Structures are given as structure tokens and as C-alpha cells.
Amino acid sequence: MLKSIRSTFVMLGECISMSVDNIRGNKVRSFLTLLGIMIGVTAVITLISTVSGVSGSIASSFSEMGVGTLTVTVTGSDLKSGMTPDDLKKVSELEQVDGIVPTVTMNGRVSYGNQVETNIPVSGKNAYYFVLNEDLIIQGRSLNYIDDDNNSYVCVVSQEIVDTFFFGVNPVGETIYVSGLPFLIVGRYKEDSGGGIAAIFSGSPDIMIPYTTGMKINNSNEVNSFTIYLAEGADSETAKSNVEDLMDQIFDFEEDCFTVTSMASIEQTMETMLGMMSTLLAGIASIALIVGGIGIMNMMLTTVTERTIEIGLKKALGAIPWQIQIQFLIESFLLSIFGGLLGVILGLLISYALCNVLGTSFVINGGAIALGVGFSAAVGIIFGWVPARKASRLNPIDALRSI
């Protein structure tokens, strides 16, 4: 028994040695054959690793915007079209809520001196927004609670407004007209502010004013959009359920009056979509692996034809069919696994370069590497089986007759 096992391992070692020698003896043909596998694995690794890096960066961006926030959009009912300041206060007093930021949006006609610009994005915020974003203001002061309570005609502006109306002039202390109303500029904020999920879809505002003043300009005492910031350690789904219960009471349990969206659910949806995209792209890239497998089969069939005499001699000396078959399978397997390993290395390098260009984090995806190497090994065995079977079934008399 032990002798049989030992002889089997010796035979396998000889097969591997002969396969390596044959690959080395046909360097150009072997390289062209494994090139197809290498390209396929490179494509799979590059696509999956790059998408993983992009997915990680997007998830990080969502976290920075506030996983731990709820975005509420109010469509209203026939009797009540939005949330009053008193309604907002009730929401802010919920146990798991740290604070809320109402948003009032409009496009205003802005003028300063003789210069006029139309369709300037204006957003109404409360003082709590600036408490959350304490590094937002880079010149002057932020909007405060006194501004909210007094419906003050004050504003903070972006660098875009400064470049448009106040080039070379300190804007703080100047008066700018928004929709014909005078606003005192009290501060300037960072250009990439405007925050949260709303900024992704609607863009950042150029001017921010107290939300109470924004409601007054819109001839309304109600808000249709606000963001809820949860207390530290609060469960997002529980808080969402509590907010929905309170909102139902505020709108007398009428249906379809509001929508409460958690950032966690948006992030989960985005991850699902990116996962589907990654799978689709990997499937498309795998076609290259199949093409490479066909190349391996073609080469091995050619090799069987060229080595007919060798096969005949081995059979005449007592080699049994499965030994012949295993030798050719090993050769096919080695070609594909070499190509797979080279493809993994090249794919990771290309993915690293793409992630640097895109400005996303580079992630080594173990699943992608396992998929690439495993798929290439499977291709070598599957597409090498037919040539190996052909070699093992070759009649030794016919093979020796060609000498």
C-alpha cells in the first residue's frame, strides 16, 4: 500500500517535471497561450478591485455625511402642507434626537450695486446647522439662534458669490439684495459646504439665510424638508419608527404625507447596486478567460499531435491511459495557473493605478483573487481534459507506426 502511494507521488513528480520542461521548450507558444488567461484574470481583478475601492469610498462619504441622520421630506395633506416651527420642536424633543436642521430652498435674484445675477441658489438653515459644522465659516460669523428668532435679514455667502460680486473687496459687512430684500453679509463659508445628502442631488447653495427668514420670503410658515441628527448611540431604525409615529400624529394619520429616509438604508442600497455592477462586470470579463481556455485547448491538441511518438513509446513501455492523461492535464493546469497568477499581479497593479487616478481608496479584494486564480485553474483542467483524453486513448501501434 505504502509502496503504491510512493510510486504514485514519484510518477506525479515526473509528470510535473516533464510538463515544465515542455512548457520551457515551447516558450513563445506557451506565453501566447497563457496570455489569454492572464488578460482574463487581469480584467476580473481590475474591475472587481476598482469597484470595491469605489464602493468603500462611497460608503465612507455616506458615513461622513452622517449615518446617524434621518432625512424627512414632507409632501403634506389637504389640511396641512408642511411642518411649522412648533412641529419641528416636537420632533427635536424626541428621546433619540439630538437636533434638527430645517431647510428652505429657493432661487433668488441677487444684486449688488449695478451687478445682477438670477437663479442664485439660496438655502434657509437654522443655527444648529452651524453648531454641527463649526469649521464651516472661514470669515466673519455664522448664523445664530437670535437670527432665527428675529427673522433677521442676514446671510453668509460662498466663495462663488464673493468672486462674482466682491472681487478684491471684503464682503463681510456689505449689503446684498436677494429677491429685492436687503441682507447684511455676516460671514463667508467654504465652497464645498452645503452638506448632507441634499447637496448630492440639489447642489450646494451660494447663499445661506435663517430658515425663518426664508419661510417669510416664501410667504409660508411651514417647512417641507429637514434633517434629523440622532443622539450618540441611538438606533437608526428605532428612531425612524418614533419619528414616523410622531409625524403620523401631526398629520392626523393621513397617508403619503411624508417620507423618512435613513442614511443607513441609502448606503445599503448603494452597496447592493455596486455589488450587482461588480458581478456583472466580472461576468463580462470572464469571457476573456473562456477565450483563453480555448487557446489552451488548441495548444494542447497541437501538442498531442506533435508528441504522438512519445505517447506511443510510453504506452509500449507500460504506461496506462490515466498516467498519460494526468501528464497532459498537469501541463494544461500549469499553463493556466501561471497565467492566473500573472493576471492577479497585473490586475492589482492596474487597479491601484486606477484608484489613484479616481482618488478612491485601494482595496485588495481576497474574493476577487480567489475567483481569478480558481477560475483560471478550472479553465486549465476543463479545457485540457479533451486533449488529455485524446492522448490517453491513442493506440500505441498507430503511434509507433509513424516513426
N, C-alpha and C positions, 0 to 999 in steps of 0.2 A: 504493500500500500504506500509506504513512505517512498519507496523507490520509484513508483509510478508518478507520485506527486512531484518528486525531484526532477524526473525526466521531463515532465510537462513544463516545469519552470525553465529548465535548460533550453527546451525547444522554443519557448516563448522568447527567451533572451536572444536566441539565434535569429528568430524571425524579426525582432526589433532591430538587431544589428544589420541584417540584410536589407531591411526596409530603409534604414538610414543611409546605407551605402548606395542603394538605388536612387534615393532622392538626391544625394550629393552627385551621383554620376550624371544626372539629368538636371543640372542647376536651372537652366533657362526655362525648360518646360515645367519644372516643379514650381518655380517662382510665379510663372504666369498662371498656373493652376491655383495656387494658394492666394493669388492676388484677388480673385473673385470673392473668396471667403473673407479676406482681410477688408475689402471695401464694404461688404455687407455688415460685418461686425462693427466697423468704424462708424457706419451710418446709424446703426442701432444705438451704440454707446453715446455718440454725439447728440443725437436727438433726445434720448431719454435723460441724459445727464444735464443737458442745457435746459430742458423743460423743468427738471427738478430744481435747478438753480433759480429759474424764473419764478417757479411756484413758491420757493422759500422766500424770495424777495417780496413777492406779493403778500404772502402771509405776514411777513414782518411789517410791511407797510400798513396792513389792516390792524395789526397789533398797536402800532404807533398811533393810528387814528383813533384807537380806542375800542378794543374788545373789552367790554365792560361799559358799553354805552348802548342806548336804545334810541332809534330814530323814529319819531312819530310824525305821520302825515295825516292831516285832517281834511276829509272831503266835506264833512258836515251833513246836516239834515235840513229839512224844510224850515224847522223852527230855530235851529242853531247852526250857524255856518262855520264856527271856529271856537277857539279857546280864549276866554277872557283872562286878564291878569289874575283874577281870583281863582279861576280854574287851574291855572298854572301853579299857583301857590299850593293848592290842594295836592297836586302831583308831587311837588317838591317836598311835601311833608310826609310822604310815604316812607316807611321804615328803611327800606333798602336804597333809597335815593339820596345821593349826596347833593345834587343840584341840577338845575335845568338851564338850557340856553335856547330861548326862542329865536326864531329867525324870520325877519320880514324882508322880502326881496322886492326890488323894483329897478327899472331902468330910467335914469333921470337925465334931464337936460342940464348940463353943468356949464357954468360960465364964470370967468374971472377977467375983469377988465373988458377988453374988446374981443376976447377969445371965447368961443362957444364950441362945446362938443356935445353930441347927442348919444343916446343909448349907452350911457355910462352905468355899469353895474353898481348898484347901491344896496347895502345889506344892513338891516337893523339887528343889533346884538344887545345883550344886557351886560352888566358889569361882571357877572360871574364868568362870562366867557374870557374876559381879560385876566381874571384871577387864575383861571386854569392855564392860560397862556401868558405867563408873567414875563417871558422873554420876547413877547411879540412886538412891543413898542420899542423902537430904536431911537426915537427923538420925541421930546415933549412928554405928554402923559396919556394914559388910557382913559376910556370912558368909565365913569364910576356910578355908584348907586344914587348919588344926588342927581346925576344927569338923567337916570331912569325915572326917578320920582317926579322930577320937574319938567319932563318932556323937553329937555334942553336942546337948543339948536347948535349943537357942537358935533364935530366929526373928527375921525382920524383917517388919513389918506395913505394910499400905496405909493411906491416909487414911480409908478406909471403916471399918476396924477401930478407928482412933483415934476417929472420930466416934461409933461405936456403943458402945464400952466405956470410952473415956478422955476424954470431953468435958471440956475445961478442965484435963486432967491430962497431964503429961509421960509418955508410955508407956515410954520407954527406961528399963530397969532394973526394970520391973514384970514380974510373972509371970502368964502367961495359960495356961489349961488347954485343950489340944487333944486331943480323944478321951480325956479323963481324965488326960492326962500333962502335967506342968508344963513350960512353955517360958519361958525368960528372953527378954524382948524386948530386942534389942541395937541395933535400928535401925528407921527408917521410910523407905519408898521412895515414889517418885512414883506417883500414882494410875493413869497411863496406861502403866505398865510391864507387864511380864509377857511381853513380847517374842515376836517372831517369828511365824511362820505359825500356830503352835499357838494363839496368843491370838485369832486371827481366828475360829477355829471353836469354841474352848472357852472363850474369855473370859480375862481376867486374873485371877490368884489374889489372894486377900486376905491370905494368909499364906505366906511362903516359909521353908522349913526346910532343913537339909543333906539332900541326897538319900540319904545313907547312913542317916540317922535315919528318913527316910520309908520306906525299904525295911524297916527294923526294925519300924516301926509296922504295915506291911502283912504282916508275918511272911514276908518274902521276901528273898532275896539277889540278885535279878535285876531288871533294868530292861527295860522294853518300848518305851521311846521315848527318843531322844536326837538332838541336833542336832550336825552336824559342821561346824566352821568351817575353811575351806580356807586354806592359806598364800597370801600375796600373789603374784599371777601364776599361780596353779595353774589348770589347765584343769579345768572343772567335770565334763565328760563323762569325762575320763581318771580323775579322782579317784573319780567314781562307779563306774567299772568296777573300780578297785582295791579299793574298799570292798566291792563285791559279791563279788569273788573271795575276800577275807578272810572275809566273812560266810558264804560257802558252806563254807569250811573249818571255821569254828566250829560250823556246824550239820550237819557231815558230809554236805554236798551234798544234803540233803533239800530238796524243792521247796516253794515257798509258805510259807517260814518268816519272811520279812521283805520289806519294801518300802523301797527307797531312792529318794527324790524330790528332784530338784534344783529350786531356786527358779527357775532359768532356764527350765526346762520348764513350770513353773506359769505364769510370766509370759507365755511364748509362747502357751500355751493360752488365757489370759485375753485376750490381744491378738487372737487368732483369733476368739474369741466376740464381742468388741466390734466387730470388723470386720464380722462377719456381721450383727450387730444394726444397725450403721450402714448397711449396704447395704439391709437390709430396710426400715428407716425411710425411707431416701431413696427407695426404690421406692414406698412408700405416699404420700410427699409428692409424688412426681412425677405422681400422679393429678390433683393440682390444676393442674399445668402442661398436662395434656391438656384439662382443662375450660377453661382459659384459651385454649388453641389453638382450641377450638370457638367460643369467644366471638369470636376474631379472624376466623375464617371467616364467622361470621354477620354481623359488621360489614362485611367486605369484600364479601359478596354484596349486602348492602343498598347499599353504595357503588356497586357496578356498576350496580344498578338506577337509582340517583339520577343517575348520570353517563352515562346512555345517549347523550344528545345529544352530550356532549363526545367520547365514544368514536367516535360516528358521524362527527363533523366531522374528527377526526384521521385516520380511515381514508379519508375523502373527499379529504383533503389529501395522501394518500400514505403514511401510517403503515402499516407492515407488522405482522402479528399479534404477532411476538416482541417488538416495541417496546412495544406495548400491554401485553403480558403482563409484561414486565420492570418496567414502571412500577408495576403493582399488587403485584407481588412485593416490590419495594423498599418500598412503603408498609407492607405486612404485616410485612416484616422489621424496619423501623424501629420499629414499634409493639412488637414482641416484644422487641427488643434494649433499648429504653428500659425496658420493664417488667423485663427481666432485670437490668439494671444497678441500678435502684432496689431490686429484690429482694435483690441481693447486699449493698448498703449496709445495708438494713434488717435483713437476716439476721445480718450481722456484729454490728450493734449489739445485737440481741436475744440473740445467743449470748454476747456479752461480759457482758451483764447477768445471764444465767443462770449463767455460770461464776462470777461474783462471788457470787451467792446460794448456789451449791453449794459454794463455797470451793475450786474447782479452777482450774487454770491455763487461760488463754485461748489458743487456738492458731488462727492463720489458716491454714485448710486450702486450699492452692492447687488441689488436685484438686477440691474442692467448688465453688470459684469457677468453675473451668473447666467443670465439669459443668453448673452453673446457667446460665452465660452461653451455653454451647454448645447446651444443650438448648432454651433459650428461642429462640435463633436458628433452630434446626432446626424448632421448632414454628411459627415465623413463616413459614418457607419452605413447610413441608409443608401447613399449613392455609390458607396464602394461595394455593397453587397452583390449587385448584379455581376460586375466584372470578377469579383472573387469567386462567385458561384460558377461562372463560366470557366475560370481557371481550374477549379476543383473537379469539374466534370469532364475535363479534357482527356481524351483517350491517349494513353502513353504510346501506343503503337503508331497512331497518326502523328503524334508529336515528334517521335524519333524518326519517322519516315522522311521528314523534311531536312534531315542532316545532309 
